[in-house]
């Protein structure tokens, strides 16, 4: 039975005090690519060691409210027998879990994706709650291209997101609703704005139809941004203004927080764009925060290089990035702090 008061309190806690989320839920395939970039072999032990160094970072709970885990990670223990979940809890960081089964080819539309994983989800949610999770994440992928996205793709993904969200709430987890409009391609910021608007309208229509209680949810959207290969790249101010405009049009005020994905932006871009929204467009009806993976971890990963002796340097790099993003939540991020970092 859903306890909305508990869910809503957790959702508020996720965005309180200018804090954000560490997305450490890379699949085994994705984290292998990250490790390949620093010349480190991806084994279960190495993956555990890396995530342990992230979660043991002293003081991280001042800037990070929660961490999204992968199925492997939520079950792992450190060498001293402490579970990785307990390491997070010791730093006042809420454990969360990725529950989707990945984006697969959409039947009837081979260039588009539909996220799978609804089968058996109630049982998985129940188990994750016993392992310490308090929120969950499900990512839908919307591709912009020739004739894409189709209404079919947007609506099937919106329907699945809402089903996931309802199942999570019934099982006691706050659902992070993540409809990601990819920045891959050559499309303009105008196209990104139009597609993101269509997508968010469809998602909130489905959430309403399926009885999802918005007070106990978090939205994790893309920013409104030029595609990575678009010849005309929008400025920080334009990204911020357009993103806030779309959110005001599409996201009900009952939602406690919007925690952006970085979506391929650099660490500095992701921080700068978030800061511009909070510095220049408040006050807003929801907290604007971050749920970054690469844009929080890249510097730490480079500092670590897979060597135990580099753990303090990697933790310092993570803490610095978290601190800069927390400042962006407050609208007080100063670009020159980048150079000091």
C-alpha positions as CSV (number, residue, x, y, z in Angstrom):
1,X,0.0,0.0,0.0
2,X,1.4,3.4,-1.0
3,X,2.4,5.8,1.8
4,X,2.5,9.1,0.0
5,X,3.7,11.0,3.1
6,X,6.9,8.9,3.2
7,X,7.4,9.0,-0.6
8,X,6.9,12.8,-0.7
9,X,9.4,13.3,2.3
10,X,12.0,11.2,0.5
11,X,11.5,13.1,-2.8
12,X,11.9,16.5,-1.0
13,X,15.0,15.2,0.8
14,X,16.5,14.3,-2.6
15,X,16.5,17.9,-3.6
16,X,16.9,19.7,-0.3
17,X,19.9,22.0,0.7
18,X,21.0,22.4,-2.9
19,X,22.0,18.7,-3.2
20,X,21.9,16.4,-6.2
21,X,22.3,12.8,-7.2
22,X,25.4,10.8,-8.1
23,X,24.4,8.5,-11.0
24,X,26.6,5.4,-10.4
25,X,24.3,3.0,-12.1
26,X,26.3,2.4,-15.3
27,X,25.6,-1.0,-16.7
28,X,28.6,-3.5,-16.9
29,X,29.0,-2.6,-20.6
30,X,29.0,1.2,-20.0
31,X,31.4,1.1,-17.1
32,X,33.8,-1.0,-19.2
33,X,33.9,1.8,-21.7
34,X,34.7,4.3,-18.9
35,X,37.5,2.0,-17.6
36,X,38.8,1.4,-21.1
37,X,39.4,5.2,-21.3
38,X,41.8,5.0,-18.4
39,X,43.3,1.6,-19.3
40,X,41.8,-0.3,-16.4
41,X,40.2,-3.8,-16.8
42,X,36.6,-4.0,-15.8
43,X,36.2,-6.9,-13.3
44,X,33.6,-7.2,-10.5
45,X,36.2,-6.4,-7.9
46,X,37.5,-3.4,-9.8
47,X,34.0,-2.1,-10.3
48,X,33.4,-2.5,-6.5
49,X,36.7,-0.8,-5.6
50,X,35.8,2.2,-7.8
51,X,32.3,2.6,-6.5
52,X,33.6,2.1,-2.9
53,X,36.0,5.0,-3.3
54,X,33.1,7.2,-4.6
55,X,30.9,6.3,-1.7
56,X,33.6,6.6,1.0
57,X,34.3,10.2,0.1
58,X,34.2,12.1,3.4
59,X,31.7,15.0,3.4
60,X,30.0,13.9,0.1
61,X,26.6,14.0,1.8
62,X,26.8,17.7,2.1
63,X,26.5,18.1,-1.7
64,X,25.0,14.7,-2.8
65,X,21.6,13.6,-1.4
66,X,21.5,10.2,-3.1
67,X,23.3,7.7,-5.3
68,X,21.7,5.6,-8.1
69,X,23.1,2.1,-8.0
70,X,23.3,-0.8,-10.4
71,X,21.9,-4.3,-9.5
72,X,25.4,-5.6,-8.9
73,X,26.5,-2.7,-6.7
74,X,23.5,-2.7,-4.3
75,X,24.5,-6.3,-3.4
76,X,28.3,-5.7,-3.0
77,X,30.4,-5.5,0.2
78,X,33.6,-3.7,0.8
79,X,36.7,-5.7,1.9
80,X,35.8,-5.0,5.6
81,X,32.4,-6.6,5.2
82,X,30.4,-3.3,5.1
83,X,27.8,-3.2,2.3
84,X,28.2,-0.4,-0.2
85,X,24.7,0.7,0.8
86,X,25.9,1.1,4.4
87,X,28.8,3.3,3.2
88,X,26.3,5.6,1.6
89,X,24.0,5.7,4.6
90,X,27.0,6.6,6.8
91,X,27.6,9.7,4.7
92,X,23.9,10.6,4.8
93,X,23.4,9.6,1.2
94,X,20.1,7.9,0.1
95,X,20.6,4.7,-1.8
96,X,18.6,4.3,-5.0
97,X,18.5,1.7,-7.8
98,X,18.2,1.5,-11.6
99,X,15.3,-0.9,-12.3
100,X,14.9,-0.8,-16.0
101,X,16.1,-3.5,-18.4
102,X,17.6,-1.2,-20.9
103,X,16.4,0.4,-24.2
104,X,15.6,-2.2,-26.9
105,X,14.5,-1.9,-30.5
106,X,10.9,-0.6,-30.7
107,X,8.8,-3.2,-32.5
108,X,7.7,-1.7,-35.8
109,X,10.1,1.2,-35.7
110,X,13.6,-0.3,-35.9
111,X,15.5,3.0,-35.4
112,X,13.7,3.9,-32.2
113,X,13.9,2.4,-28.7
114,X,11.5,1.2,-26.0
115,X,12.7,0.6,-22.5
116,X,11.9,-2.9,-21.1
117,X,11.8,-4.3,-17.6
118,X,8.2,-4.2,-16.4
119,X,7.9,-8.0,-16.1
120,X,8.6,-9.0,-12.5
121,X,9.2,-5.4,-11.5
122,X,6.9,-5.5,-8.3
123,X,9.0,-8.4,-7.0
124,X,12.3,-6.7,-7.8
125,X,11.1,-3.5,-6.1
126,X,10.2,-5.4,-3.0
127,X,13.7,-7.0,-2.9
128,X,15.5,-3.6,-3.5
129,X,13.6,-2.1,-0.6
130,X,14.9,-4.9,1.7
131,X,18.4,-4.1,0.4
132,X,18.1,-0.4,1.5
133,X,16.9,1.4,-1.7
134,X,14.5,4.3,-1.2
135,X,14.1,5.5,-4.8
136,X,14.4,4.0,-8.3
137,X,15.2,5.1,-11.8
138,X,13.9,4.2,-15.3
139,X,15.3,5.8,-18.4
140,X,13.4,6.2,-21.6
141,X,15.3,7.1,-24.8
142,X,13.9,9.5,-27.4
143,X,15.9,9.8,-30.6
144,X,15.7,12.8,-32.9
145,X,16.3,12.0,-36.6
146,X,14.6,11.6,-40.0
147,X,10.9,11.2,-39.1
148,X,11.8,10.7,-35.5
149,X,10.6,10.6,-32.8
150,X,7.3,9.1,-33.9
151,X,4.2,9.6,-31.7
152,X,4.2,5.8,-31.3
153,X,7.7,5.9,-29.7
154,X,6.9,8.8,-27.4
155,X,3.6,7.3,-26.2
156,X,4.8,3.8,-25.7
157,X,7.7,5.1,-23.6
158,X,5.5,7.5,-21.7
159,X,3.1,4.6,-20.9
160,X,6.0,2.4,-19.7
161,X,7.4,5.2,-17.5
162,X,4.0,5.7,-15.9
163,X,3.6,2.0,-15.3
164,X,7.0,1.8,-13.7
165,X,6.3,4.8,-11.5
166,X,3.0,3.4,-10.2
167,X,4.6,0.0,-9.4
168,X,7.5,1.8,-7.6
169,X,5.2,3.9,-5.5
170,X,3.0,0.9,-4.6
171,X,6.2,-0.9,-3.5
172,X,7.6,2.0,-1.5
173,X,10.2,3.6,-3.8
174,X,10.2,7.1,-5.1
175,X,10.3,6.9,-8.9
176,X,12.7,9.0,-10.9
177,X,11.0,9.5,-14.2
178,X,13.7,9.9,-16.9
179,X,12.5,10.7,-20.5
180,X,15.8,11.5,-22.2
181,X,15.7,13.3,-25.5
182,X,19.2,12.5,-26.9
183,X,21.5,15.3,-27.9
184,X,23.1,13.1,-30.6
185,X,22.7,14.4,-34.2
186,X,22.7,17.7,-36.0
187,X,19.3,19.1,-34.9
188,X,18.8,22.7,-33.7
189,X,17.8,23.8,-30.2
190,X,14.4,24.6,-31.7
191,X,13.9,20.9,-32.6
192,X,15.1,19.8,-29.2
193,X,12.6,22.2,-27.6
194,X,9.7,21.0,-29.7
195,X,10.4,17.3,-29.1
196,X,11.0,17.7,-25.4
197,X,7.7,19.5,-25.0
198,X,5.9,16.7,-26.9
199,X,7.6,14.1,-24.7
200,X,7.0,15.8,-21.3
201,X,3.3,16.4,-22.2
202,X,2.8,12.7,-23.0
203,X,4.7,11.6,-19.9
204,X,2.6,13.7,-17.5
205,X,-0.6,12.7,-19.3
206,X,0.2,9.0,-18.7
207,X,1.3,9.6,-15.1
208,X,-2.1,11.3,-14.5
209,X,-4.0,8.5,-16.1
210,X,-2.2,5.8,-14.1
211,X,-2.7,7.5,-10.8
212,X,0.9,8.3,-10.0
213,X,1.2,10.8,-7.1
214,X,3.4,13.5,-8.3
215,X,4.4,14.7,-4.9
216,X,6.3,11.4,-4.5
217,X,8.2,11.6,-7.9
218,X,11.3,13.2,-9.3
219,X,11.7,14.3,-13.0
220,X,15.1,13.6,-14.6
221,X,14.9,15.4,-18.0
222,X,17.4,16.6,-20.6
223,X,18.2,20.3,-20.9
224,X,17.0,22.1,-24.0
225,X,20.2,22.1,-26.0
226,X,21.6,22.1,-29.5
227,X,22.5,18.7,-30.8
228,X,26.2,17.7,-30.4
229,X,26.9,18.1,-34.2
230,X,24.7,21.1,-34.8
231,X,26.8,23.9,-36.5
232,X,25.0,26.5,-34.4
233,X,25.5,25.9,-30.6
234,X,23.2,27.8,-28.3
235,X,24.6,29.9,-25.5
236,X,24.3,29.1,-21.8
237,X,21.7,31.8,-21.4
238,X,19.6,30.5,-24.2
239,X,19.8,26.9,-22.9
240,X,18.7,28.1,-19.5
241,X,15.9,30.3,-20.7
242,X,14.5,27.7,-23.1
243,X,14.7,24.8,-20.6
244,X,12.9,26.8,-17.9
245,X,10.2,27.8,-20.4
246,X,9.5,24.2,-21.4
247,X,9.5,23.0,-17.8
248,X,7.0,25.8,-16.8
249,X,4.7,24.7,-19.6
250,X,4.9,20.9,-19.0
251,X,5.7,20.1,-15.4
252,X,3.1,20.4,-12.7
253,X,4.0,22.3,-9.5
254,X,3.2,19.2,-7.4
255,X,6.6,17.7,-8.5
256,X,9.1,18.5,-5.7
257,X,12.2,18.5,-7.9
258,X,13.7,18.3,-11.4
259,X,17.2,16.7,-11.5
260,X,18.8,17.1,-14.9
261,X,20.8,14.5,-16.6
262,X,24.1,15.7,-18.2
263,X,23.5,13.7,-21.4
264,X,27.0,14.0,-22.9
265,X,27.7,17.6,-21.8
266,X,31.1,18.2,-20.3
267,X,31.5,18.6,-16.5
268,X,31.8,22.4,-16.9
269,X,28.9,22.8,-19.3
270,X,26.5,20.8,-17.2
271,X,27.3,22.9,-14.1
272,X,27.3,26.2,-15.9
273,X,23.9,25.6,-17.6
274,X,22.3,24.4,-14.3
275,X,23.6,27.5,-12.6
276,X,22.2,29.9,-15.2
277,X,18.7,28.5,-14.6
278,X,18.9,28.9,-10.9
279,X,20.7,32.3,-10.9
280,X,18.6,34.0,-13.6
281,X,15.1,32.4,-13.6
282,X,14.0,31.9,-10.0
283,X,12.0,31.6,-8.0
284,X,10.6,28.4,-9.5
285,X,7.9,26.0,-8.3
286,X,10.3,23.0,-8.1
287,X,13.9,22.7,-7.0
288,X,16.3,22.5,-10.0
289,X,19.1,20.1,-9.3
290,X,21.3,17.5,-10.9
291,X,21.6,13.8,-11.4
292,X,24.9,13.5,-13.1
293,X,27.0,10.4,-14.0
294,X,29.9,11.3,-16.2
295,X,29.6,15.0,-15.4
296,X,30.4,14.2,-11.7
297,X,32.8,11.3,-12.2
298,X,35.0,12.2,-15.1
299,X,37.7,14.0,-13.1
300,X,37.6,11.4,-10.4
301,X,38.0,8.6,-12.9
302,X,41.0,10.3,-14.5
303,X,42.6,10.9,-11.1
304,X,42.1,7.4,-9.9
305,X,43.5,5.4,-12.9
306,X,42.7,2.2,-11.1
307,X,45.4,2.7,-8.5
308,X,44.8,2.5,-4.7
309,X,47.4,5.2,-4.1
310,X,45.3,7.6,-6.1
311,X,42.1,7.2,-4.1
312,X,42.4,10.4,-2.1
313,X,43.0,12.4,-5.2
314,X,40.0,10.8,-6.9
315,X,37.8,11.5,-3.9
316,X,39.0,15.1,-3.8
317,X,38.1,15.5,-7.5
318,X,34.6,14.1,-6.9
319,X,34.0,16.3,-3.8
320,X,35.1,19.4,-5.8
321,X,32.7,18.6,-8.7
322,X,29.8,17.9,-6.2
323,X,30.5,21.2,-4.5
324,X,30.5,23.1,-7.7
325,X,27.2,21.5,-8.8
326,X,25.7,22.2,-5.4
327,X,26.6,25.9,-5.9
328,X,24.9,25.7,-9.3
329,X,21.7,24.6,-7.5
330,X,21.9,27.7,-5.4
331,X,22.7,29.9,-8.5
332,X,26.1,30.9,-6.9
333,X,28.5,28.9,-9.1
334,X,31.4,31.0,-10.2
335,X,33.2,29.8,-13.4
336,X,36.6,30.7,-12.1
337,X,36.2,28.0,-9.5
338,X,36.7,25.5,-12.4
339,X,40.2,26.7,-12.9
340,X,41.0,26.4,-9.2
341,X,39.7,22.8,-9.3
